[in-house]
Amino acid sequence: MTTPTWNAGTGGDHDVGFAADARRLSVDNGHAVVNGPFAFATCLRETGYADSAIELRNLQPGDALCVRTNGHRLALVTIVSASEQAVEFGATAWDPPVPS
């Protein structure tokens, strides 16, 4: 899904995409694995955002990540499925932008 508040794809300058080796998920502006509650407040309070890519083999259906978007928004990404060919996920991005 690509909208004014969410940017997914391949290559550079995307919120979420495959890393160069296709075995990792790249989250350009930081991510944090969360256990819930799956809400804006959880992502806003989270302090453990990481910039490293995520090994696809470590992603399981139902895993949730808080993501910082390149539009300075917070999003909750829930993994539906992940393989080296595709990553399917649901995403909720909140408006307005938050301070970085």
VEXKOLSE-453126 format. One record per residue (C-alpha): residue number from 1; z, y, x; residue in one letter. Coordinates in steps of 0.05 Angstrom, whole numbers, plus 5000, padded with zeros to 4 digits. Each point is the difference from the previous one (the first is absolute). Layout:
BEGIN
num  zz  yy  xx  residuo
NUM  Z  Y  X  A $
...
//
This chain:
BEGIN
num  zz  yy  xx  residuo
1  5000  5000  5000  M $
2  4983  5069  5027  T $
3  5026  5062  4964  T $
4  5020  5070  5023  P $
5  5071  4973  5012  T $
6  4983  4932  5031  W $
7  4953  4982  5058  N $
8  4985  4927  5013  A $
9  4944  4970  5041  G $
10  4977  4978  5069  T $
11  4995  5039  5064  G $
12  5041  5061  5017  G $
13  5033  5054  4958  D $
14  5022  4955  4942  H $
15  5069  4989  4972  D $
16  4992  4925  5001  V $
17  4946  4957  5033  G $
18  4986  4943  5047  F $
19  5017  5009  5073  A $
20  4944  4990  5050  A $
21  5013  4925  5008  D $
22  5003  4986  4924  A $
23  5065  4961  5008  R $
24  5044  5060  4987  R $
25  5007  5052  4945  L $
26  5001  5071  5026  S $
27  5041  5053  4964  V $
28  4982  5066  5034  D $
29  5058  5043  4979  N $
30  5058  4952  5001  G $
31  5028  4943  4957  H $
32  5066  4967  4985  A $
33  5012  4932  4970  V $
34  5047  5007  4940  V $
35  5037  4953  4953  N $
36  5010  5046  4941  G $
37  5012  5032  4954  P $
38  4925  5014  5001  F $
39  5004  5074  4985  A $
40  4986  5069  5030  F $
41  5072  5009  5020  A $
42  4998  4937  5042  T $
43  4941  5025  5040  C $
44  5028  5070  5006  L $
45  5066  4975  5028  R $
46  4968  4950  5047  E $
47  5009  5019  5074  T $
48  4969  4939  5034  G $
49  4927  5019  4996  Y $
50  4958  4966  5055  A $
51  4932  5018  5027  D $
52  4982  4930  5026  S $
53  4949  4956  4966  A $
54  5024  4942  4957  I $
55  4979  4928  5015  E $
56  4964  4974  4939  L $
57  5032  4932  5008  R $
58  5067  5034  4988  N $
59  4979  5028  4932  L $
60  5018  4960  4939  Q $
61  4984  5012  4926  P $
62  5054  5044  4971  G $
63  5017  5035  5066  D $
64  5009  5075  4991  A $
65  4988  5057  5049  L $
66  5015  5073  4994  C $
67  4942  5037  5031  V $
68  4991  5073  5021  R $
69  4930  5023  4982  T $
70  4957  5048  5038  N $
71  5010  5049  4942  G $
72  5075  5002  5014  H $
73  5016  4958  4939  R $
74  5042  4937  4994  L $
75  4970  4936  4972  A $
76  5027  4932  4983  L $
77  4952  4944  5019  V $
78  5012  4930  4972  T $
79  4962  4943  5032  I $
80  4961  4955  4952  V $
81  4965  4958  5054  S $
82  4982  5007  5074  A $
83  4950  4965  5046  S $
84  4955  5020  5058  E $
85  4944  5012  4949  Q $
86  5038  5044  4950  A $
87  5066  5030  4980  V $
88  5013  5009  4926  E $
89  5056  5046  4980  F $
90  5026  5045  4945  G $
91  5019  5071  5018  A $
92  5038  5056  4967  T $
93  4995  5068  5034  A $
94  5047  5055  4978  W $
95  4984  5074  4994  D $
96  5018  5052  5024  P $
97  4995  4993  5076  P $
98  5066  4994  5037  V $
99  5018  5037  5064  P $
100  4982  4959  5062  S $
//
